Amino acid sequence: MLARFLRPQSLSQKMMRVIFSIYLGVTCLITGTQFLTEYLKTQDSILNELEQLEETVRGPLATSLWQYNQNQLDALITGLLKMPIIVGVDVLDKHAKNMISRRSYASTSPPLSLFDTKTELYWTLNDKRIFLGSLTLYSSSEVVLDRVLFGFSLIAITAIIKLSILFWLFIWAFDRYLARPMKELMRQVNEVQLSQDANKRINLSNAENNEISQLQEHMNNMLSAMQNDRERLLEDEQAKRSWLENAVEKRTEALQTLNQQLKELATKDSLTGTLNRGSFFEMSQHLLLLSQRQKSSASFILMDLDHFKMINDTHGHFAGDNVLIHFTETIKDLLRKSDLIGRVGGEEFAIFLPDTEIDAAFQLANKIREVVDSTTLKIDDKEISYTVSLGVEVSKPNDQSVTELFKRADLKLYGAKDKGRNRAER
């Protein structure tokens, strides 16, 4: 029985262990509280006794100190240490220097805890009180435990007896009213499950009007409902197949849509939402070749945020990311739907402008520079302003690779940087 309690194999045994464990915990808490209360009450009583002893010996000690009678002082201290509640005495002179410090315990094995009372010693001369020093009496936890040992033992024995009786009562009650009926219920459920008779039902012996009898009734109702459902399932099988085919078709469409979305995500920069470097150059290459076939010009703008490392170092990378997002959102409104924008480096962006001459591209570059220069970004109550340098290049009739445009625009961009930043060069 005890083994089943420690290693429960059934729900009833687990419930019994949980309930009894809760009761055991509450009992231990209450018993511990009783122990602590008794301990503290006894400690207060000892402190009161120490204060009374101090009042008793205060006069003789003051006399000994005034008269410098060391023999009388030693005799008083020895007498105090013989008191069962005192484990130590300290006598300090008026300069707080230790005159006498004695303990009734060895210095190698001190008590677990000490508590004390302290009183000042005075001598009255010509109606004047003269401060002589102080007396400190010590008691310890061992003194308290010696006094409350019997009470503690009685409380512990009572708690153990109550726990033992209630433990076996718990076991008997759970076995009688829950474990046995649940075993019979599970046995009959297995019989119904293995039976070929669809009309077989559960019928517990000695079923009282309680939750288990109600569970029996609900399970029989469930068996009846399952029998009816089995018949309906056979009739609905064809309808289910049609529904499943439609569901598969819809799921296929959803997967195709998801694949399209994933394909789009693979071409975008995860931070700014612009084209990533590979996608930008791939799409720009197609547009460049189309422009060459149509004998029209295409322009390329390469942009780099000025002193972006300083923004990261000063305000942190979170602020730097927000600056990049703010930059792309600011310039998107200035572009046509046919224009391409991509992030080709950390703080470097590029714009491909199909069917655009150099003058129009340069005007757009200056417009971007002015808009960025005139806006500020507020992050965590701090306003951040920044600028951008731009290099503008137009395609030539013999250009066959957008990389050539990129290289020439990069040279113009470095020229803008060398001339002081926050400018566009063509």
N, C-alpha and C positions, 0 to 999 in steps of 0.2 A: 504493500500500500504506500509506504513511504517512497519507494523507488518510482512508483507511478506519479507521485506528487512532484518529485524532483525532475523526472523526465516524462512529461505528459505526452500521451500518444493520441488523445481524443480531445474534442472541444470541451467536454464537461470537466475533464481533468485540468485543462488549461484555465478554464474559468475559476475552478477551485483554487488553483495556485495563485491566480491574479488577486482574487478576493482575499485569500488568507495572507498573501504577501502585503497587500495594502493594510490589512488589520495589524500585521506584525510591525510594519513600518510606523503606523500610528501609535501602537503600544510602546515601541521603543522610543518614539519622540516624547510621548507623555512621561514615560519612566525617566528618560534623560532629563526632562524638564523638572521632574520631582527631585532627582538627584541634585541638579544645579541649584534649585530653590533651597533645598535643605543645606547644601554646602554654603551658599551665600548667607543664609540666615544664621548658621553656626559661626561663620566668619565675623559677621556683625556683632554677635554675642561676645566673641573673644576680644574684638576690638574694644567693646564697652568695658570688659574686665581689665584690659590693659590700661584704659584711661583711668579706671578706679585705682589700679595699682600705682599709677603715676601720681595721682593725687595723694595716695598714702605715703609714698616714699619721697615726695617732693621736698618736704620739710627737712627730714633727716639728711638727704643728699645735699641740700643747700647749706645746712649747718656744717657738714663735713668739708664742703668746698670752701666755705668762709673761714673755717678754722684750719684748713689744710691738714685735716686728719686723714691721712692716707689709709691707716688701718681700718678706721670706721668705714671709709668709703669702699674699701675692698670687701669688707664684711657685708655691706649692703648689696653690692653687686653680686657677690656669691650667693646671698640669700635669694635675690631676684632670679638668678639662673636656675635655682632649684625649683622655682614655680613651674608646674607642668605646662603652662601655656606660653612660657617665655623661652625663646631659643637664642636670643642675642640681646646685648645691651651696649649702647654707645653713650659715652659722656664726653661732651665737647666743652672746652673752656669758652670764655667770652670772646676769644679771637677765632672761634670756630676750629680750633686745633683739637685733635683727638687726644683726650686724656686717658680714656679707658675704652677698649673695644673687645668684648668677649662674646664667644659663641659656644653653645652647648653641642654643636655638631662639628665633625671634622671638616677641614677646609677642602679635602679631596672629595667629599660626598655631600655637597650642599643640598638643601631641600629643593623641590620643584619650583616653589614660589614662596616669597616672603611678603609680609605686610606689616606695617608698623604704626606706632603713634609717637608723637613728639611733643614735648613740653619744655618750656623755658624755666630756668631756675633763677630765683631772685633772693636777695637778702635785704631786709628792711632795717635801716639804720637812721635814727633821728627823723623818722617819718619819710625817709627817702628809700626808694626801691633801687637796689644796686643789681645790675644784670651780672650773673655769675657764669652762665653757660646754658647748655641744653641737655636733656635726657631723651633718648630714643629707645623704645622697647620694641623688640621684634618677635613676631610669631610666624608660623609657617603652615603650609598646606598639610603637612603631616599631622600637626596638632588638630586641625579641623577634621581630617579624615579619621583620626582616632576617636573623635567624639561622635561622628555620624556613621561609623562603620556598622554598628548594629542596625540603625535605621535603614542604611543602604542595603544591607543583607536581607532585611525583612521585605523591602520593596522588590528586590530582585527575585527572591523566592516566590513571592505572591505573583509577580508577572509571569514567571516560568510556569507555575501551576495553572494559571488562567490560560496561557498559550497552549499548554499541552492538552487541557480539557477541550478547548475550542477547536484545536487541530483535529482531534478524533471526531468531534461532533460535525465539523465541516466535512470530513471524509465520509462519514456515515450518511449525512444528509444528501450530499451530491451523488453518492452511489445509489441511494434508495430512490431519489426523486428525479434524477437526471440521467445518470450513466446507464442504468439498466433499461429504462424506457428508450433511450437513444440507441442502444445496441439492438434492441428488438426492432426498432423502426428501421435501422440500416439493414438488418437481416432481411426484413420483408421487402424493402426497396430492391435489394439484390435479387430476391426471388421473382419480383414483378419484372425486373429487367431481363432476366434469363428466361422468363416464361414465354411460351408461344401463344398463350391465351391473352388476347387484347382486352378481355373484360375482367381480368384479375385485378383486385384492389387490395389495399393495405387494411388490416384489421388487428389492432393492438389488443392484447389481453390486459385486463385491469386498467383500461384507459380512463383516467379521471378527467374531470372537466377542467383542463388547464391548457397551457400553451402547446404541449406536445399533442394532446387530442385535437387541438385546433390545427396544428401542423399536419396531422394525419388527414383531417378533412380537406385541407387545402391541397395536399398532395393527391388525394383521390380525385378532387375536382380537376387538378392539373392533368391527371392521367386521362380523364374523360375528354378534356379539351384537346389533349394531344391526339387522341383517337380520331376526333372530328377533324382536327387539322390535317392529319395524315390523309384522310379522304379528300379534303379540299386541295391538298398539295398535288395529288395525282391529277386532279382536274385542271389545276393551274399551270401544269408543267409546260405546256406549249406556249402559254402566254408569257411565262418567265423566259423561255428561250428567245422569243421575239424581243422582249425587253432587254435581254442581255446583248443581243446583236446590236440593238440601237445604242446601248451604253458603250459598247466597244467602238462603234463608229464615232460617237461623240468624243470618246477618250482619245481616239486616234487624231481627230481634228485638234483637240486641246494640246496633244503632244507636238503636232506640227507647228501650232502657234508658239508653243514654248521653245521649240528648236529655233524658230525665227527670232524670238526674243534673245535667246542665248547667242545667236549669230550676231545680232546687233550689239549685245554687250561686249562681244569679243573684239569689236571694232572701235569701241569707245574707251576713253580715258576714265578710269573709275572715279577720279576726284572731280574733274571739271565737266565731264559729260561731252567733251569735244572728241574728235577723232584721235586715236592714238597714233604714234609715229608711223607704224607700218601701214595702217589703213589710210592715213593721210597721203603718204607718198604713192601708194598703189592707185588711189582714186585720182590724185592729181596727175599721175602719169597718163591715165586714160584720157583725162580732159585735155592735157597738153597735146597728145597725138591727134585728138579730134580737132583742136584749134589749128594745128598745122595743116590738116587735110582741108579745113575750111578757109585756110589762109587768113586767119584772124589772130590778133595778138592776145596773149594771156600774161597777167602780171602776178608777181610773187612778192609777198610782204613777210619779212622775217622780223619777229618782235622779241625783245628780251627785257624783263622787268629790271629796273635799275636798283642796285644795292639790295637785292633780295636777301642775300645772306645776312645783312645787317638786320633786316626785319625778323628773320628767324632767330638770330642771336639775341635781339633785344626783347622781342615779344613772345618768342616760343614758336614751335613748329605748328601748333594749332592755329595761331594767328596767320602764319605764312600760308597754310592751306586755305584759309578763308580769303586771303588776298588773291590767291590764284582763282578761286571760284568767283570772287567779285569782279576780277578783271575780265574773265570770259563772259560773264553775264552782262557786263557793261558794253562790250564791243559787239555782242551778237545782234543787238538792235540796229547797228550801223551797216550790217551786211545784207546782201541779197540772198534769196533762197538758193540760188545757183552757186554761191561762193562756198568754198570749203575752209574750215578752220580746224587746226589740229595742234595738239601739244607734242612738240618734237624734242623736248628736253625738260629739265627740272622746272625752270621758270621761263622757258623759251617756247614761243608759239609761232605758227606760220599760217598765212592766209593765201589760198590760191584763187585768183580772180579770173575766170574765163571771159573771153571777149571784152577785155579791159585794156586800154592804153596806159602808158606810163604816167601821163598827167592825172588821169582819173584815179589811178592807184595811189599816186603821191598825195593827192587831195584827201583821199580816204585815210592814208597813214597819218597825215597831220590832224585830221579830225579825231582819230583814235587817240593820238597823243594829247590833244587839248582836253578831250572829255575825261581821260584818265587823270590828267594833271589837276583838273578842277573838282574831282570827287574825292571824298574821304570815306573811310570804312570805320565804323564804331564797333569795337570788340571789348567787352568787359569794362565799359565806361572809359575806354581809351580810344582816341581818334587816330587812325593810321592813314597817312597819305603816302603815295608812291608815284613814280613816273615810269615811263617806258621809252626805250630807244628802238628805232625801226630802220630797217634797210629795205629798199624797194627796188625791184628788178623786173624787166619786161622780157618776154621771150623773143628769140631771134629766129629767122627763117630756118636756120640749120640746127636748131635745138631739138634733140630727140629724147632727152632724159630730163626729168624734173630735177634730178640731182644737180645738173648744171646751173639751173636757175637758183637752187638753194645755195650753192657755193658762191655765186656772184652776189646774192642778197646778203650772205653772211659777211662778205667783205664790206659791203655798204653799212651793215649793222656795226661792224667794228669801227668803221669811220665815224659813225654817230657817237659811239662810246668814247672815242678818242677826242672828239670835239666838245665833250662836256656832258653827254647824256641828255635825256629828255628832248630828243630831236629826231627827225626823220631825214635819211639821206637816200639819194637816188643816183 
